[in-house]
Amino acid sequence: MSLHLQPVHVATGSDDIESQLVFANGFLVAVLVQLGEHHQEEAGKWFLEAGFGRVDHPHPPVFTDLDAAQDWIAAQLASNRP
């Protein structure tokens, strides 16, 4: 599966402003936000701000980098869960 990322700015109300829209087959499947300095030890990591369809998650994960986030998203999209 091929994912396409598009950089955007998301108004999160904090210093978390670097974000990526994630598309799969032309559909928006996720919004990732890079965590800012106020997150201390997690600063610089990526957070699943929003997931759609199979990427929606009740406890959104934090990823060390965009590659890890893309791997997780691809696995969610490939899963059999509704």
Secondary structure, 3 states (H helix, E strand, C coil): CCEEEEEEECCCCCCCCEEEEEEECCEEEEEEEECCHHHHHHCCCEEEEEECHHHCCCCCCEECCHHHHHHHHHHHHHCCCC
